[in-house]
Amino acid sequence: MTDSTAAEAPTASAPCLVLLCKRPALGHSKQRLAQQIGLQPALEIAQLLLDCALEDIQQWPAPKVIAPDHSRHLPWAQALCPQALGVAQHDGNLGQRLNDLDRRLRNLGLQRLLYIGSDCPALQPSDYRRVTCLLEASDTVLLGARDGGVVLMASNRPWPDLSALPWSTARLGTALFDCCQRAGHSVVWAGELFDIDHKDDLYALPGLLAQHGRPARLSLGHALQQLGVPANAS
């Protein structure tokens, strides 16, 4: 099996949105969250979070890539968004996988790449517009997470070596910023949102999701109500 599936040919000059994702599965999805709310609820939340990210990539008006964490999941990923180019991630830690994926996409001629995961339903179209606007004047743009990580990372240049960064820690955002600066990138922050790793993160969602008004976000909000997360939480 090849590790890529063709869609329409990408346009190098347009900003390309890349979704890194895992196929939700019992005992494999949102493991920290599962320890707090149970395996089955965490699986349901993981699927709904993925739906929110798919909502973003499906509505993206420029080139798009969906990148599952293993080549065996490539047909599944491609079926989720047939308009996207499917490219499987290779082995290694997240930094190594990002470096490898970024190299392969740039070898296809893509130049402006925005990377997201599937755990930030707070992302809105205005956030993407702000990031792409900032990319006009800066090499690299990062959208931070309240826990110290990042929810979106975008660059006009190849990433420096990301393999030694403190992934999944509160030091990641600062370390990534510094790493890019040392490599000669001009780097800017595009603001801060929050991602979903723990039960407490869920309580910031309901009010925000209602404001979005988009189907996947509304479905996630309904599921949170079923879990007892107050609809008026902020």
N, C-alpha and C positions, 0 to 999 in steps of 0.2 A: 504494500500500500504506500502510495506517495504521501508526503506530508503537506501537500497543498492541493487545493481544489479551485479550478479557475472560475471566475465570474467575469464580468466585463473588464476590459483592460483599464488599469488605473491611470489617472492623469497626474503627472508628476507635480505640477505647479499647485494643484488644489490641496487644501488640508485634508489629510486622511485620518479617520477615526478608527482606532484599533481597540477591540474589546478582547481582553484576556479573560477566559472563563474556564470553569470546571463543570462537568456534568453532575448536577445534584444527585446524590445517592445517600441512602440511610447509613449513618455512621461515618460519612465522608464529607458532609456539608456543614460548614459553620460549626466546627467542633467545640470552640469555646462557648458559643451560644448554646449548643446542644447540652453541655454540662449544666447549664442554668435553667433551661426550659424544657429539656427532653429531646430525644432523637427525632421523633416524628414532627413536632412543631418546628424544630430547627430546619428540617428538610423542607417543610412547606414554606417557611420564610426564605430559605435559600432559593427556591424556585421562583418565588415572587420577586425577590431582589434581582434575579437574573432577567425576569420579564421586564423589569424597569430599565435595565441596561439595554436590553434588546429594543425596547421602545425608542431609546435614544439613537441606537445605531440604525434602526430601520428608517427613522426620520431624517438621518444625516443626509444633506443634499450633495455631498461630495464623495470621493472614494472611501470605501470602508473595508475593514478586515475583521474577521472573527477568528480568534486564535485559541483553540481548546488546549488543555494541558497535556494531551496525549494524542498521537496520530490515530489511535483506534476510535477516538471520539470525533474525528473530522467529519464523517458523513452526518452525524447528529448535529454538529455545529452548523454545517452548511445548510441543512434543512431549516434551521431556525431563522436564517437570513440569507436566502438564495442570491440576493443582490450583492452580497459581500464576497470578497476573496477569502477563501478558507485556507489558513496556514497554521499547521500544528506547531506548538512549542516543542522544543527539544529538552533533554535532561539538564539537571543542574539546579542550583538555588535560583530564586527569582531574579537576582541580578544577572546571573549567567544566561538565563532564558531570555531576559529582555535584550541583552546585548546581541545574542544570536538572532533573535527574531528581527530586531532593528536592522542588523546587517543584511539579512535576507530581503527585507522589504525595500531597503535603500538600493540594493542590487537590482530590484525591479524598476528603479527609477523614481520611487517615491521620495520626496524631500521634506515635507512638513507632516510630521507624525504626532498624533495625540493619542496617548494610551490611557485607558480606563479599565477598572475591574468591574465586578458586579455587586459591589456592596455599598454604593453611594446613591440611593434614590433621591437624595437632596439635590443632585445636579439638575439644573434647569437650562433651557435654551440660552438664557442670558449669560450663563457661566461659559458655555462653549463660545459664544460670540466674543466675550471678553478675552478669553484665551487666544483665539485666532487673531484678534485685533492686536494683542500684545506681541504675538509672533511676528508681526510686521516690522517691529523695531528691536526685538531681542532674539538671541539664539534659542534660549530655553525658557519655558514658562512652567511654573509649578503651582498647582492648586492644593493648598495644605489641608490636613485633617486636624480636628481639634485634639486628637490624641497624640499629635506629633508626627504622624505619617503624612502621606500624600494621597489624594483621591484622583488626581489627574496629573500626568507629566507629559509635556509636549516639547518638541525640539525641531529646529531646522537643521541640526547637525547630528552626526552619530554620537551616541552616548559614550562617555568615557567608561572605563572598566568599573562595573557596578557590583562585581562579585563579592567584595569585602564589606559592603555597606551593612549596617545593622537593621536588616529587614525585620518587620513585625515588632519594632520597638519604638518608644517615644522619641528616639534620637534620629530616626530615619530622615525626616524632612530636612533638618539642619545638615545632616551628613551628605545628603544628595545635593543640596544647594552648594555646599562647600566643594564637593567633588567636581561638580560642573564648572565652578569658578576656577578651580585649580587647572582644569583642562583648557581654560581660555574662553569659555562660554560667557556671554553676557546673559545673566539670569535674573528673572523677576518673579515675585510671588503674585498670583492672581486672586488672592483672597484665601478664605478658609471655610470649609464645610465640615461635615462629620460623616463617618462611615459606620457600618454596623458590625460590631464584633461581639458585644456583650448585651445582656438583657437590658441594662440601663440605657443603652443607645436607642432602644426601641421607643422609649418614652418621649424622645424629641421629635418623633415622626408624625403622629396623627394630624396635628394641626397643619403642618407643612404639606403633607400629602393632599389634604383637602383643598389647599390653595392651588395645587398643580392642575387638578381637574383632568388629568390624563388617565386613560383606562387602567394601565398597569399599576399606576400609583394608587388609584382608587381601590383596586383589588387588594393591594397590600394593606391599605388602611382598613378595609373591611376585615381582613384576617387578623389584624392587630386588635380590633374590637372583640373578635371571637376569643382572643387570648386574654382579654381583660385589660388591655392597655387603654387608658381613658382617651376618648375622642377629643377632649379639649386639652390634651397635653401639649406642651410647647417646648 
